Amino acid sequence: MIDHATIERILDAAEISDVVSDFVTLRKRGVNQLGLCPFHNEKTPSFTVSPAKGIFKCFGCGKGGNSVNFIMEHESLTYPEALKWLAKKYNIEVVEKEETEEQKQLKDERESLMIVSSFAQKYFMRYLWEENEGRTIGLGYFRERSFRDDILKKFEVGYSPDGKTTFTDAAQKEGYRIEFLEKTGLTIKREDWIRDRFGGRIMFPIHNLAGRVIAFGGRILKDDPKAAKYINSPESEIYHKSKVLYGIFQAKREISRSDKCYLVEGYTDVLSMFQSGIENVVASSGTALTVDQIRLIKRFTNNITIIYDGDEAGIKASLRGIDLVLEEGMNVKVLLLPTGEDPDSFAKKMGASGYLNYIQENETDFIQFKTRLLLKSTENDPIAKARLISDVIRSVAVIPDSITRSVYIKECSKLLSVNEEVLYTEVRKHKRKQNDDFRKKEIREKSRKIVPQPKLPDEKPIEFILEELEFLRFLLKHCNAPLFEIEIENTNETQILKVGEFMIEELEKDELVSENKLFQKIFYDIKENFENEQFDPWKHFVYHIDGEVSKLATDLLSEKFVQSKRWTKAGAFTEKEEEILDLLIPKIVYEYKLRKIIIMLREIEEEINKASKENNFDKIIEEQSKYMNLKRVEKFLSDKLGNRTIN
């Protein structure tokens, strides 16, 4: 358990913009900041950060909360684990009670895999720098390739000792279970044997956006025709290769700052470019470019340059992946290095300024690059040229922005000597096919599953749910604001009645507190703390240890909270809420009560019908008496609200 004082220090230090910007590029929009949501795919930013309120909210997928909630969601951590993550970021010492053996055993499996991976990284790195085999073979290789020590340490590279089970034995000796060594892919286990996966290889740790090690790439150094030159960790609970880019943790800030990302193929390509001073670079690690990888880059920039080493066959094989970049609405360029060079060797030869100058002078728009590349193979063959035109137009058709598409069509018309109208016709054909394919996919997906009908809490109508939310929003936002000046009985003195006091008293005296559990948590928590002058409802609930309470509070306090219909009619809210609380609060309370009364009347009607069928006249008379009393209350509340009825 982390003590309360430490939690307070962490929450005070964890400024929401600072935390979120480690993972999302934020741009100022008024008093708030806007970016692409990291929790769902979107092309138009709907992810909002409010530095003043200390919260984030995505109005696309609905996720929201404070800095702790963000880390919990993004890194799949528990509340205590997220606090520790933030404490590490802000160099805050965590004071906590010692875990029991039972608590240690109950640690989340995902976290166990992370811990094992972290141990492996430290082990491999220590072996590279401190053990004779590591220094001679591993460090010797890097020295031969002219890599500086600071770059090797920045990327935490290491060396896995040669031998059947050297690493596995060391890990088990330190208490790491074979189950997790196997699940991370560090150890290969069969029925009758065990061995290290990466024995005798230099190791490149693969980090997630938060900087935690989730996998490894290993390069063999000895000549072994039967062994693969590079091998990667297998897929696991923490590592999905199609969603990861090597170097993204080290490069994300520079990608965001320079608004550009360079994409290369291998680990050493990234290291060499970093060493030459170009730090906005990542690698696909030999895998075909995927949509998830593209979206990962897009969170930091819309501009990407893909660097190739001149292997024409390899480039042609990768063109489909670049179409995916266009489809995501990104600006993609291609750079072809001189024959015989790769990003690693070229970076060492040219240095930062030379490399950047070469890029600026030679990077080419992708459509032009693809056209010129494929034109080489058509020569005077009209059929081949027709296929080329169709291929290029297929790429143009996936571009979501119509203006960008039209610019590309004009350019292709010149390059291919084809009338623009012909190209427009082909694009329209491809767009129609895309739409047809999308609709067919939707139909197939819907036919595979039964979509459940939405069920409301306690089977209440949706309008009442909105009334509950609106009541809570005003209670949270204006709890301590003065509302009325009232006279104290039998004295000539007056006192200020606060919003929270009025709202809580009104519901309790009529026994109309919602049965909704979340509502009750917030309602009674405010009531219990109302006499506490230090109590800040905003901070208390946004940073609440209960994730559901925290999320609800964030939703209620976010600026785009959907309010009930009355506030959006006829130019309402021409004044600020704070200026007319004496008008708004009674209306909110009375309408909440009226909604509750209407629900109760419907329930009584059902009871009367049921009693009629059973010929239970005593029950009918009892329920009718309740009904008449409630109808009088309904009329009273309707009059208070200006005879406005609620359906």
C-alpha positions as CSV (number, residue, x, y, z in Angstrom):
1,M,0.0,0.0,0.0
2,I,1.3,3.5,-0.9
3,D,0.8,5.9,1.9
4,H,-1.6,8.9,1.5
5,A,1.1,11.6,1.7
6,T,3.0,10.0,-1.2
7,I,-0.1,9.7,-3.3
8,E,-0.8,13.4,-2.7
9,R,2.8,14.3,-3.8
10,I,2.4,12.2,-6.9
11,L,-1.0,13.7,-7.8
12,D,0.3,17.2,-7.3
13,A,3.4,16.6,-9.5
14,A,1.6,14.7,-12.3
15,E,0.5,17.6,-14.5
16,I,-2.0,16.1,-17.0
17,S,-0.5,17.8,-20.1
18,D,3.0,16.7,-19.3
19,V,1.9,13.1,-18.7
20,V,-0.3,12.8,-21.9
21,S,2.3,14.5,-24.1
22,D,4.6,11.6,-23.6
23,F,2.2,9.6,-25.7
24,V,0.2,12.1,-27.7
25,T,1.1,15.2,-29.7
26,L,-1.0,18.0,-28.2
27,R,-1.9,21.3,-29.9
28,K,-3.3,24.3,-28.1
29,R,-7.0,25.0,-28.7
30,G,-8.2,27.9,-26.6
31,V,-7.7,27.0,-22.9
32,N,-7.4,23.3,-23.7
33,Q,-5.2,21.1,-25.8
34,L,-6.2,18.7,-28.6
35,G,-4.7,15.6,-30.1
36,L,-5.5,12.2,-31.7
37,C,-6.9,9.8,-29.2
38,P,-4.5,7.0,-28.3
39,F,-7.3,4.6,-27.3
40,H,-9.2,4.4,-30.7
41,N,-8.5,5.1,-34.3
42,E,-9.5,8.6,-35.4
43,K,-8.5,11.0,-38.2
44,T,-10.1,14.1,-36.7
45,P,-8.8,14.9,-33.2
46,S,-11.5,14.6,-30.5
47,F,-9.1,13.9,-27.5
48,T,-9.1,16.9,-25.2
49,V,-6.8,17.8,-22.3
50,S,-7.8,20.4,-19.8
51,P,-4.7,21.6,-17.9
52,A,-6.8,23.8,-15.6
53,K,-9.1,20.9,-14.6
54,G,-6.3,18.3,-14.7
55,I,-8.4,15.9,-16.8
56,F,-8.5,14.3,-20.3
57,K,-11.5,13.4,-22.2
58,C,-12.1,11.8,-25.6
59,F,-15.4,12.7,-27.1
60,G,-15.0,10.0,-29.7
61,C,-14.6,6.8,-27.6
62,G,-15.7,8.3,-24.3
63,K,-12.6,7.6,-22.3
64,G,-11.6,10.2,-19.7
65,G,-10.0,10.8,-16.3
66,N,-7.0,12.2,-14.6
67,S,-3.3,11.6,-15.2
68,V,-3.4,8.4,-13.1
69,N,-6.4,7.1,-15.1
70,F,-4.6,7.9,-18.4
71,I,-1.6,5.8,-17.4
72,M,-3.8,3.0,-16.1
73,E,-5.6,2.9,-19.4
74,H,-2.7,3.4,-21.7
75,E,-0.3,1.0,-20.0
76,S,-2.8,-1.5,-18.7
77,L,-1.8,-0.9,-15.1
78,T,-3.6,-1.1,-11.8
79,Y,-4.1,2.1,-9.7
80,P,-1.0,1.5,-7.5
81,E,1.1,0.5,-10.5
82,A,0.1,3.7,-12.3
83,L,1.0,5.8,-9.2
84,K,4.4,4.1,-9.1
85,W,4.9,4.8,-12.8
86,L,4.2,8.5,-12.2
87,A,6.4,8.5,-9.1
88,K,9.3,7.2,-11.2
89,K,8.7,9.9,-13.9
90,Y,8.8,12.7,-11.3
91,N,11.5,11.2,-9.1
92,I,9.2,10.8,-6.1
93,E,10.2,8.2,-3.6
94,V,7.3,5.8,-3.0
95,V,6.7,4.9,0.6
96,E,4.6,1.8,1.0
97,K,4.0,-1.2,3.2
98,E,5.9,-4.4,2.4
99,E,3.9,-6.8,0.2
100,T,2.9,-10.1,1.7
101,E,3.8,-13.3,-0.1
102,E,0.2,-13.7,-1.1
103,Q,0.2,-10.2,-2.7
104,K,3.4,-10.9,-4.6
105,Q,1.8,-14.1,-6.0
106,L,-1.3,-12.3,-7.1
107,K,0.6,-9.8,-9.2
108,D,-0.9,-9.3,-12.6
109,E,0.6,-11.6,-15.2
110,R,1.1,-8.8,-17.6
111,E,3.2,-6.9,-15.0
112,S,5.1,-10.1,-14.3
113,L,6.1,-10.3,-18.0
114,M,7.2,-6.7,-17.9
115,I,9.3,-7.3,-14.8
116,V,11.0,-10.4,-16.4
117,S,11.7,-8.3,-19.5
118,S,13.2,-5.5,-17.4
119,F,15.4,-8.0,-15.6
120,A,16.6,-9.5,-19.0
121,Q,17.4,-6.0,-20.3
122,K,19.5,-5.2,-17.3
123,Y,21.2,-8.6,-17.4
124,F,22.1,-8.4,-21.1
125,M,23.3,-4.8,-20.7
126,R,25.5,-5.7,-17.7
127,Y,26.9,-8.7,-19.6
128,L,27.9,-6.5,-22.6
129,W,29.8,-4.0,-20.4
130,E,31.2,-6.1,-17.6
131,E,31.7,-9.8,-18.7
132,N,34.7,-10.8,-20.8
133,E,32.5,-12.6,-23.4
134,G,30.2,-9.6,-23.7
135,R,33.1,-7.1,-24.1
136,T,35.1,-9.2,-26.5
137,I,32.3,-10.3,-28.8
138,G,29.4,-7.9,-28.3
139,L,31.1,-4.7,-27.5
140,G,33.8,-5.6,-30.0
141,Y,31.1,-5.7,-32.7
142,F,29.8,-2.3,-31.8
143,R,33.3,-0.8,-31.7
144,E,34.0,-2.2,-35.1
145,R,30.8,-0.5,-36.4
146,S,32.0,2.8,-34.7
147,F,29.0,3.1,-32.4
148,R,29.6,5.5,-29.4
149,D,29.0,4.3,-25.8
150,D,26.4,7.0,-25.2
151,I,24.3,5.7,-28.1
152,L,24.6,2.1,-26.9
153,K,23.5,3.1,-23.4
154,K,20.7,5.3,-24.6
155,F,19.1,2.3,-26.4
156,E,20.2,-0.1,-23.6
157,V,21.7,-2.6,-26.0
158,G,23.3,-5.7,-24.5
159,Y,24.6,-9.2,-25.1
160,S,23.1,-12.6,-24.4
161,P,25.8,-15.1,-23.4
162,D,26.4,-18.1,-25.6
163,G,25.4,-21.4,-24.1
164,K,22.3,-23.5,-23.8
165,T,20.7,-22.1,-20.7
166,T,23.1,-19.5,-19.3
167,F,20.6,-16.7,-19.1
168,T,17.7,-18.9,-18.1
169,D,19.7,-20.4,-15.2
170,A,20.7,-16.9,-14.0
171,A,17.1,-15.7,-14.2
172,Q,15.8,-18.6,-12.2
173,K,18.5,-18.2,-9.6
174,E,17.2,-14.6,-9.1
175,G,13.7,-16.0,-8.5
176,Y,12.1,-15.5,-11.9
177,R,9.7,-18.3,-12.8
178,I,10.2,-20.4,-15.9
179,E,6.5,-19.8,-16.8
180,F,7.1,-16.1,-17.4
181,L,10.5,-16.6,-19.0
182,E,8.7,-18.8,-21.5
183,K,5.8,-16.5,-22.1
184,T,8.1,-13.6,-22.9
185,G,10.0,-15.8,-25.3
186,L,13.3,-15.4,-23.6
187,T,13.4,-19.1,-22.9
188,I,12.2,-21.9,-25.2
189,K,10.8,-24.8,-23.3
190,R,9.8,-28.2,-24.7
191,E,8.9,-31.4,-22.9
192,D,12.4,-32.7,-22.6
193,W,14.6,-29.7,-22.9
194,I,15.0,-25.9,-22.2
195,R,17.3,-23.4,-23.9
196,D,17.9,-19.7,-24.2
197,R,16.3,-18.1,-27.3
198,F,18.9,-15.5,-27.8
199,G,22.2,-17.2,-26.8
200,G,25.2,-15.7,-28.4
201,R,23.5,-12.6,-29.8
202,I,23.7,-8.9,-29.4
203,M,20.5,-7.7,-27.9
204,F,18.3,-4.7,-28.9
205,P,15.5,-4.1,-26.3
206,I,12.2,-3.0,-27.8
207,H,10.5,-0.3,-25.6
208,N,6.9,0.7,-25.5
209,L,5.9,4.4,-25.5
210,A,6.3,4.6,-21.8
211,G,9.9,3.3,-22.0
212,R,9.3,-0.1,-20.6
213,V,11.0,-3.1,-22.3
214,I,8.4,-5.4,-23.9
215,A,10.5,-7.5,-26.3
216,F,13.9,-8.0,-27.9
217,G,15.6,-8.3,-31.2
218,G,18.8,-10.4,-31.3
219,R,21.6,-10.5,-34.0
220,I,23.8,-13.5,-34.2
221,L,27.6,-12.7,-34.6
222,K,29.1,-16.1,-35.3
223,D,28.9,-17.7,-38.8
224,D,26.1,-20.3,-38.7
225,P,24.3,-20.9,-42.0
226,K,21.5,-22.7,-40.1
227,A,20.8,-19.8,-37.8
228,A,18.8,-16.7,-38.7
229,K,20.8,-13.5,-38.7
230,Y,18.1,-11.7,-36.7
231,I,15.4,-13.1,-34.5
232,N,12.7,-11.3,-32.5
233,S,10.7,-12.1,-29.4
234,P,7.5,-14.0,-30.2
235,E,4.1,-12.4,-29.7
236,S,3.1,-12.2,-26.1
237,E,0.6,-10.5,-23.7
238,I,2.9,-7.4,-23.7
239,Y,4.3,-7.5,-27.3
240,H,2.5,-7.4,-30.6
241,K,5.0,-6.7,-33.3
242,S,2.5,-5.1,-35.7
243,K,1.8,-2.4,-33.1
244,V,5.4,-1.5,-32.2
245,L,8.1,0.5,-33.8
246,Y,11.7,0.2,-32.7
247,G,13.0,3.5,-31.2
248,I,9.6,5.2,-30.8
249,F,10.3,5.8,-27.1
250,Q,13.6,7.5,-27.8
251,A,12.4,9.4,-30.9
252,K,8.9,10.6,-29.9
253,R,9.8,14.0,-28.6
254,E,12.0,14.9,-31.6
255,I,9.3,13.6,-34.0
256,S,6.8,15.8,-32.4
257,R,9.2,18.8,-32.2
258,S,10.3,18.5,-35.8
259,D,6.9,17.4,-37.1
260,K,8.5,14.7,-39.1
261,C,9.4,11.0,-38.8
262,Y,12.0,9.0,-40.7
263,L,11.2,5.3,-41.1
264,V,14.0,2.8,-41.7
265,E,14.2,-0.9,-41.6
266,G,16.7,-2.1,-38.9
267,Y,17.9,-1.6,-35.4
268,T,21.4,-0.3,-36.3
269,D,19.9,2.1,-38.9
270,V,18.1,3.8,-36.0
271,L,21.3,3.8,-33.9
272,S,23.4,5.2,-36.7
273,M,21.0,8.0,-37.5
274,F,20.7,9.0,-33.8
275,Q,24.5,9.0,-33.6
276,S,24.7,11.3,-36.6
277,G,22.3,13.7,-34.9
278,I,19.0,12.7,-36.6
279,E,16.8,11.6,-33.7
280,N,13.3,11.6,-35.2
281,V,13.8,8.1,-36.6
282,V,12.1,4.7,-36.0
283,A,12.4,1.2,-37.5
284,S,9.8,-1.3,-38.6
285,S,12.3,-4.0,-37.6
286,G,12.0,-5.9,-40.8
287,T,8.2,-6.3,-40.7
288,A,5.8,-5.1,-43.4
289,L,4.4,-1.7,-42.4
290,T,1.1,-2.1,-40.6
291,V,-1.9,0.3,-39.9
292,D,-1.2,0.2,-36.2
293,Q,2.4,1.3,-36.7
294,I,1.3,4.1,-39.0
295,R,-1.2,5.3,-36.5
296,L,1.5,5.2,-33.8
297,I,3.6,7.6,-35.9
298,K,0.5,9.7,-36.6
299,R,0.0,10.5,-33.0
300,F,3.2,12.6,-33.2
301,T,3.3,13.9,-36.8
302,N,1.5,13.7,-40.1
303,N,4.7,13.7,-42.1
304,I,6.7,10.6,-42.8
305,T,9.7,9.9,-45.0
306,I,10.5,6.3,-45.7
307,I,14.2,5.6,-46.4
308,Y,15.2,2.7,-48.7
309,D,18.7,1.3,-49.4
310,G,18.2,0.9,-53.2
311,D,16.9,-2.7,-53.3
312,E,14.3,-2.3,-56.1
313,A,12.7,-5.7,-55.5
314,G,12.3,-5.0,-51.8
315,I,10.9,-1.5,-52.5
316,K,8.2,-3.0,-54.8
317,A,7.2,-5.5,-52.2
318,S,6.7,-2.7,-49.7
319,L,4.5,-0.4,-51.8
320,R,1.3,-1.8,-50.5
321,G,2.3,-0.8,-47.0
322,I,2.9,2.8,-48.2
323,D,-0.7,2.8,-49.6
324,L,-1.8,2.3,-46.0
325,V,0.1,5.5,-45.0
326,L,-1.8,7.5,-47.7
327,E,-5.1,5.9,-46.5
328,E,-4.5,7.3,-43.1
329,G,-4.2,10.8,-44.6
330,M,-0.5,11.3,-43.9
331,N,2.0,13.1,-46.1
332,V,4.5,10.4,-47.2
333,K,7.7,10.8,-49.1
334,V,10.4,8.3,-50.1
335,L,14.1,8.6,-50.1
336,L,16.3,6.2,-52.2
337,L,19.9,6.0,-50.9
338,P,22.8,5.7,-53.3
339,T,23.6,2.2,-54.6
340,G,25.6,0.2,-52.0
341,E,24.5,2.3,-49.1
342,D,22.0,1.7,-46.3
343,P,20.8,4.1,-43.6
344,D,23.4,2.8,-41.2
345,S,26.4,3.2,-43.5
346,F,25.2,6.5,-45.1
347,A,24.6,8.1,-41.7
348,K,28.2,7.3,-40.7
349,K,29.6,8.6,-43.9
350,M,27.5,11.8,-44.2
351,G,26.9,13.0,-40.6
352,A,23.8,14.9,-39.6
353,S,24.1,18.0,-41.8
354,G,25.1,16.0,-44.9
355,Y,22.4,13.5,-44.4
356,L,19.7,16.1,-43.9
357,N,20.8,18.0,-46.9
358,Y,20.7,14.8,-49.0
359,I,17.2,14.1,-47.7
360,Q,15.9,17.5,-48.5
361,E,17.4,17.4,-52.0
362,N,16.4,13.8,-52.9
363,E,13.2,12.8,-51.0
364,T,10.4,12.3,-53.5
365,D,6.6,12.5,-53.3
366,F,5.4,8.9,-53.0
367,I,3.1,9.0,-56.0
368,Q,5.9,10.4,-58.2
369,F,8.3,7.8,-56.8
370,K,5.9,4.9,-57.5
371,T,5.1,6.1,-61.0
372,R,8.8,6.4,-62.0
373,L,9.7,3.1,-60.4
374,L,7.0,1.2,-62.1
375,L,7.5,3.0,-65.5
376,K,10.9,1.4,-65.8
377,S,9.3,-2.0,-66.3
378,T,6.7,-1.0,-68.8
379,E,9.0,0.2,-71.6
380,N,6.8,0.2,-74.8
381,D,4.3,-2.3,-73.5
382,P,0.8,-0.7,-73.5
383,I,-0.8,-3.5,-71.4
384,A,2.0,-3.1,-68.8
385,K,1.5,0.7,-68.8
386,A,-2.3,0.3,-68.3
387,R,-1.6,-1.9,-65.3
388,L,0.8,0.7,-64.0
389,I,-1.9,3.5,-64.4
390,S,-4.4,1.3,-62.5
391,D,-1.9,0.6,-59.8
392,V,-1.0,4.3,-59.3
393,I,-4.6,5.4,-59.3
394,R,-5.4,2.7,-56.7
395,S,-2.9,4.5,-54.5
396,V,-4.4,7.9,-55.2
397,A,-8.0,6.6,-54.5
398,V,-7.2,5.7,-50.9
399,I,-6.2,9.3,-50.0
400,P,-9.1,10.6,-47.8
401,D,-8.7,14.3,-48.6
402,S,-10.4,15.2,-51.9
403,I,-8.2,18.3,-52.5
404,T,-5.0,16.2,-52.1
405,R,-6.4,13.6,-54.4
406,S,-7.1,16.2,-57.1
407,V,-3.5,17.5,-56.8
408,Y,-2.1,14.0,-57.2
409,I,-4.4,13.3,-60.2
410,K,-3.1,16.4,-62.0
411,E,0.5,15.3,-61.3
412,C,-0.1,11.8,-62.5
413,S,-1.8,13.1,-65.6
414,K,1.5,14.8,-66.6
415,L,3.8,11.9,-65.6
416,L,1.7,9.3,-67.3
417,S,0.5,11.4,-70.3
418,V,-3.1,10.4,-69.6
419,N,-6.1,12.8,-69.7
420,E,-7.2,14.0,-66.2
421,E,-10.8,13.0,-66.8
422,V,-9.8,9.4,-67.5
423,L,-7.9,9.3,-64.2
424,Y,-10.8,10.9,-62.3
425,T,-13.1,8.2,-63.7
426,E,-10.7,5.5,-62.5
427,V,-10.5,7.1,-59.1
428,R,-14.3,7.1,-58.8
429,K,-14.4,3.4,-59.7
430,H,-12.0,2.6,-57.0
431,K,-13.8,4.7,-54.4
432,R,-17.1,3.0,-55.3
433,K,-15.4,-0.4,-54.9
434,Q,-13.9,0.7,-51.5
435,N,-17.4,1.7,-50.3
436,D,-18.9,-1.5,-51.5
437,D,-16.2,-3.6,-49.9
438,F,-16.7,-1.6,-46.6
439,R,-20.5,-2.2,-46.6
440,K,-20.1,-5.9,-47.4
441,K,-17.6,-6.2,-44.5
442,E,-20.0,-4.5,-42.1
443,I,-22.8,-6.8,-43.2
444,R,-20.6,-9.9,-42.6
445,E,-19.5,-8.7,-39.2
446,K,-23.1,-7.9,-38.1
447,S,-24.3,-11.3,-39.4
448,R,-21.7,-13.0,-37.2
449,K,-23.0,-11.6,-33.9
450,I,-26.2,-10.6,-32.2
451,V,-26.1,-7.0,-31.0
452,P,-27.6,-6.8,-27.6
453,Q,-30.3,-4.2,-27.0
454,P,-29.1,-1.4,-24.7
455,K,-30.2,-1.9,-21.1
456,L,-30.5,1.1,-18.8
457,P,-29.5,1.0,-15.1
458,D,-32.4,-0.1,-13.0
459,E,-34.5,-0.2,-16.2
460,K,-35.1,3.6,-15.9
461,P,-35.9,5.8,-19.0
462,I,-32.9,7.5,-20.4
463,E,-34.3,11.0,-19.5
464,F,-34.0,10.2,-15.8
465,I,-30.4,9.1,-16.2
466,L,-29.6,12.5,-17.8
467,E,-31.3,14.2,-14.9
468,E,-29.2,12.3,-12.4
469,L,-26.0,13.3,-14.4
470,E,-27.0,16.9,-14.5
471,F,-27.8,17.0,-10.8
472,L,-24.4,15.5,-10.1
473,R,-22.6,17.9,-12.5
474,F,-23.9,21.0,-10.7
475,L,-23.3,19.4,-7.3
476,L,-19.7,18.7,-8.2
477,K,-19.0,21.9,-10.0
478,H,-20.7,24.4,-7.7
479,C,-20.8,22.6,-4.4
480,N,-19.2,25.3,-2.3
481,A,-20.7,28.3,-4.2
482,P,-23.1,30.6,-2.2
483,L,-26.7,30.2,-3.2
484,F,-29.1,32.0,-0.9
485,E,-29.0,34.2,2.1
486,I,-31.5,32.8,4.7
487,E,-32.6,34.0,8.1
488,I,-31.8,31.9,11.2
489,E,-35.0,31.1,13.2
490,N,-35.6,33.1,16.3
491,T,-32.7,35.5,15.6
492,N,-32.1,38.5,13.5
493,E,-29.1,36.9,11.9
494,T,-28.7,35.5,8.4
495,Q,-26.4,32.9,6.9
496,I,-25.3,31.9,3.5
497,L,-26.7,28.6,2.2
498,K,-24.3,26.9,-0.2
499,V,-25.3,25.0,-3.4
500,G,-24.3,21.6,-1.9
501,E,-26.2,22.1,1.3
502,F,-29.4,23.0,-0.6
503,M,-29.2,20.1,-3.1
504,I,-28.4,17.5,-0.5
505,E,-31.1,18.6,1.9
506,E,-33.8,18.8,-0.7
507,L,-33.2,15.2,-1.8
508,E,-32.8,13.7,1.6
509,K,-35.9,15.4,3.2
510,D,-38.1,13.9,0.5
511,E,-36.2,10.6,0.4
512,L,-35.5,10.9,-3.3
513,V,-31.8,10.1,-3.4
514,S,-31.1,8.0,-6.5
515,E,-30.7,4.2,-6.1
516,N,-27.8,4.4,-8.6
517,K,-24.7,3.2,-6.7
518,L,-22.3,5.7,-8.3
519,F,-24.7,8.5,-7.7
520,Q,-24.9,7.5,-4.0
521,K,-21.1,7.3,-3.7
522,I,-20.6,10.9,-4.8
523,F,-23.7,12.2,-3.1
524,Y,-22.9,10.8,0.4
525,D,-19.2,11.5,0.1
526,I,-19.9,15.2,-0.4
527,K,-22.4,15.1,2.5
528,E,-19.8,13.6,4.8
529,N,-17.1,16.0,3.8
530,F,-19.2,19.2,3.7
531,E,-18.0,20.5,7.0
532,N,-14.4,20.0,6.0
533,E,-13.1,23.4,4.7
534,Q,-10.2,21.7,2.9
535,F,-12.5,19.4,0.9
536,D,-12.3,20.1,-2.8
537,P,-15.0,18.0,-4.6
538,W,-13.4,18.6,-8.0
539,K,-10.0,17.1,-7.0
540,H,-11.4,14.6,-4.6
541,F,-13.6,12.8,-7.3
542,V,-11.4,13.3,-10.4
543,Y,-8.5,11.6,-8.5
544,H,-10.8,9.1,-6.7
545,I,-9.3,5.7,-6.1
546,D,-12.5,4.1,-7.6
547,G,-11.9,4.2,-11.3
548,E,-15.7,4.3,-12.1
549,V,-16.2,7.3,-9.8
550,S,-13.2,9.1,-11.3
551,K,-14.4,8.5,-14.8
552,L,-17.9,9.7,-14.1
553,A,-16.5,12.8,-12.4
554,T,-14.3,13.5,-15.4
555,D,-17.2,13.1,-17.8
556,L,-19.4,15.4,-15.7
557,L,-16.7,18.1,-15.4
558,S,-15.6,18.0,-19.1
559,E,-16.8,21.0,-21.1
560,K,-18.7,19.0,-23.7
561,F,-20.9,17.3,-21.2
562,V,-24.3,16.6,-22.9
563,Q,-26.9,18.6,-20.9
564,S,-30.6,18.1,-21.0
565,K,-32.7,19.7,-23.7
566,R,-33.9,22.7,-21.7
567,W,-30.5,24.4,-21.6
568,T,-30.0,24.3,-25.4
569,K,-33.4,25.8,-26.4
570,A,-34.1,29.4,-27.4
571,G,-30.6,30.8,-26.9
572,A,-30.3,29.6,-23.3
573,F,-27.1,30.1,-21.4
574,T,-26.5,33.6,-22.6
575,E,-25.1,34.1,-19.1
576,K,-22.5,32.1,-17.3
577,E,-23.8,29.4,-15.0
578,E,-22.0,31.0,-12.0
579,E,-24.0,34.2,-12.5
580,I,-27.5,32.5,-12.3
581,L,-27.1,29.7,-9.8
582,D,-30.0,31.0,-7.8
583,L,-32.2,30.3,-10.8
584,L,-30.6,27.2,-12.1
585,I,-30.1,25.1,-9.0
586,P,-33.7,25.1,-7.8
587,K,-34.8,24.2,-11.4
588,I,-32.4,21.3,-11.5
589,V,-33.5,20.0,-8.1
590,Y,-37.2,20.4,-8.9
591,E,-36.8,18.8,-12.3
592,Y,-34.9,15.9,-10.7
593,K,-37.7,15.4,-8.2
594,L,-40.4,15.7,-10.9
595,R,-38.6,13.0,-12.9
596,K,-38.4,10.8,-9.9
597,I,-42.1,11.4,-9.1
598,I,-43.1,10.5,-12.7
599,I,-41.1,7.2,-12.4
600,M,-42.8,6.4,-9.1
601,L,-46.3,7.2,-10.7
602,R,-45.6,4.7,-13.5
603,E,-44.5,2.1,-11.0
604,I,-47.7,2.6,-9.0
605,E,-49.8,2.3,-12.2
606,E,-48.2,-1.0,-12.8
607,E,-49.0,-2.1,-9.2
608,I,-52.6,-1.0,-9.6
609,N,-53.0,-3.0,-12.8
610,K,-51.4,-6.0,-11.2
611,A,-53.7,-5.7,-8.1
612,S,-56.8,-5.3,-10.4
613,K,-56.0,-8.6,-12.2
614,E,-55.6,-10.3,-8.8
615,N,-58.9,-8.7,-7.4
616,N,-56.8,-7.3,-4.5
617,F,-59.0,-4.3,-3.6
618,D,-57.1,-3.4,-0.4
619,K,-53.9,-3.1,-2.5
620,I,-55.7,-1.0,-5.1
621,I,-57.0,1.5,-2.5
622,E,-53.5,1.7,-0.9
623,E,-51.8,2.3,-4.2
624,Q,-54.4,4.8,-5.4
625,S,-53.9,6.8,-2.2
626,K,-50.2,6.9,-2.9
627,Y,-50.9,7.9,-6.5
628,M,-53.1,10.8,-5.5
629,N,-50.5,12.2,-3.1
630,L,-47.8,11.9,-5.7
631,K,-50.0,13.6,-8.3
632,R,-50.3,16.6,-5.9
633,V,-46.5,16.7,-5.6
634,E,-46.2,16.5,-9.4
635,K,-48.5,19.5,-9.8
636,F,-46.6,21.5,-7.2
637,L,-43.3,20.8,-8.9
638,S,-44.7,21.5,-12.4
639,D,-45.9,24.8,-11.1
640,K,-42.5,25.6,-9.7
641,L,-41.0,24.8,-13.1
642,G,-43.5,27.0,-14.9
643,N,-45.9,24.2,-15.8
644,R,-43.3,22.6,-18.0
645,T,-44.1,18.9,-18.3
646,I,-41.6,16.1,-18.7
647,N,-42.4,13.2,-21.0
